[in-house]
Amino acid sequence: MSRRLLPAATIFFIGTLAASQAGAVSLQAGDWTVDIGGIVNAYYTSVDCTGDNVGGAALAGRGLGCAGQDHKTTIGNGLLPDGLVTKFKTSQDGIEIGGTIGIYAATATSSGIAANSGVDVRQAFFTIGTAEAGTLKLGRDYGIFGSSAILSDMTLLGIGAPVQATQIGRVSLGHIGAGYTYLGNYGQLAYTSPVLGGGFTFNGALVSPVDVGVNYYASQAGPQYQAQLAWAGGGFKAWIGGKMQHFADVGAGTGGFSEKAGEIGASFSSGPFGVLANFQTGKGLGILTDGDQGNIKGRNFLVQGTFMFTDKLKFGLNYGESRNSDDNSLNATLNSAFKSNSNVTGGLYYSLTKSITLAAELGQTRSKDYLGNSAKMVGGSFGGIVFF
């Protein structure tokens, strides 16, 4: 992956977060500019699952990791889906107006004859703002909490944890559930400040609250709140963030709870070297998404190092873990005493052109519960991704 392509790929995914990159086709009609672009990717992935039956969200277990088998092969998406992204912008009365509609689909399904008609509309929002006042976003988009971790994850352009239960019909997980909680897709009213003194930027959002049906919890009257303060300068980036939502008990018999989670992280790049560390913790943080473990304290961390051998070839190694910190009866009742997922991935990323990256990864995922059971999934993948 070249120094040219990595920012472009990151900008594209930020484009799925903030509509900042022009597409392959640009149309002009009066004061409006409409850009159409997208992404297509596919990876040959093979996994092997061994060990015990681990309860809960065990990514390395046969049920999730190998889709119910000991071994599994899939040719499907990596962490990013296939997508067609339309962006629009104009300037009216001194106000910059923009927006994005992103429609996404999966490469692999479990059928060779059924229609692959599952459509994932992750984004449909518009923005208004000025350089002096900042930008207000209204609509459906990715969340703020966790965005810095997933955008900095080298496996964004590859596979990461090759969980077959999600790669078939959707995407692989990168380090979702084994290093960070998914940043989520929400209806929201969000504000992004201009760059403040000293290189700081603030993001805050009122987010449409979500339910956790698997554990019998539902959202309450108020919204979810998300915020992040970030700083950049001299090759360094740093961020702190948080989110909060109240959940009501609608059948678990354990009482409602408040999701209160925090995050801190930093990255640094110098010449061919890059490093990253990110940490998340809180009550109701969840393994995969908001509150999916109930009123349980959790923590996630991700560490990563990368090295550019040439302008086209990058090597990276990262390790992440997601863990339920509470070993108690509530965790046993809701999550079958689930303890942790961890994943280590090594990858090579080669920039074939400015639009195409080829990737090869090897990794191991482990899952544990508080009953002493453990499972292991070993997986490898190779393939490529194109942005247009």
C-alpha positions, 0 to 999 in steps of 0.5 A, a space after each residue: 500500500 503506497 503513501 499515495 493510496 493509504 490517504 486516498 483509501 482513508 479519505 474514501 472511508 471518511 467520505 463514507 463518514 463525511 462526504 469529503 472525496 469526489 467520485 469517479 464521475 462528476 456532474 454539474 447542473 447549475 450550482 450543484 455538483 454531483 459525484 458518483 464513486 464507489 468501492 468493490 473488493 473480494 478476498 479468498 479466505 480460509 479458516 480453521 476452528 479448534 477448541 471448546 464450545 465457548 458461550 456468548 459472542 465467541 468470534 473464534 468458535 465454530 458457530 461464528 468463526 467457521 459458520 458451524 464447521 471445523 473448516 470454511 472457505 469464502 470468497 467475499 468482502 473484507 472489512 469494507 463492503 461493496 458500495 455505490 456512493 453518491 455525493 452532492 454539494 453546492 454553495 448558497 447564500 454563503 452556506 456550504 451544502 453537501 450530502 451523501 447517499 451510500 448503498 452497500 451490498 455483499 459479495 458472498 452469499 450462501 446460495 449460487 442461485 438466490 438473488 443477492 438483493 440485500 441492500 445496506 443503506 448505511 448513509 443518507 445525510 446532508 450537511 450545512 456549514 461555513 468555514 468559520 462556524 463549522 458543519 452540521 450534519 442531519 441524517 443517517 451516518 456512521 457514529 463518532 465513537 470508535 471512528 478513529 480506531 477503525 479508520 486507523 486499522 490497517 485491516 480496513 483494506 483487508 480482512 482482519 478477523 475472518 469471521 465466516 458468520 459475518 463474511 458470508 452475506 456481509 463483511 469480515 470484522 477487522 478488529 470489531 469485537 476483538 479490539 474495538 466496538 463497531 462505530 455503528 450507523 445511526 440517525 443523527 444530528 451532528 456538529 463538527 467544529 472548524 480547526 480550533 486553536 492548537 490543532 483541536 477539532 470537536 465532534 458531537 452528536 445527538 444519536 437516535 437510540 438503539 435497542 438490544 433485542 438479543 438481551 431484552 433491552 430497549 432504548 428509553 426516551 432520550 437520545 444517545 450522546 456521542 462526542 470526540 475531541 481530537 488533536 493533530 500536529 507534527 505526525 501525531 494524532 490523539 483523541 478522546 471520546 465518549 458515548 452514553 445511552 439509557 436502556 430499559 429492561 423489557 424481559 431480562 429481569 435484571 433492571 435497566 442500565 446506562 451505557 457509559 463508555 469512554 475512549 482514548 487513543 493516539 497514532 504517530 507516523 514518521 518516514 516509513 514507520 507508523 504506530 497506533 494505540 486505542 483503548 475503550 472502556 465502560 459499562 454497557 460498552 458491548 462486544 460488537 455494538 451498543 449494550 449487547 452484553 447488557 449491564 456489564 463492564 467491558 474494555 477494548 484495546 488495539 495496538 498496531 505497528 506498520 512499516 513501508 518497505 517501498 512506496 508501494 509495499 507495506 507490512 503491518 502487525 496488530 493485536 486487539 482484545 475485547 473483554 467482559 470485565 465482570 465475572 458474575 451471575 449477570 454475565 453468566 445469565 446474559 452472555 453464557 459467562 463470555 470473557 474475551 475475544 482477541 485477534 492478532 493479524 499480520 498483513 502485506 498491502 501492495 499498491 498495484 495502482 493508485 486505485 487498487 490495493 492487493 492484500 494478503 493477511 494471516 491471523 489468529 483469533 482466540 475466544 475464552 469464557 469464565 468457565 475455562 473454555 477456549 477456542 481458536 480460529 486460524 485464518 488466511 486471506 488474499 485478494 484486492 480492493 478498488 476505489 473508483 
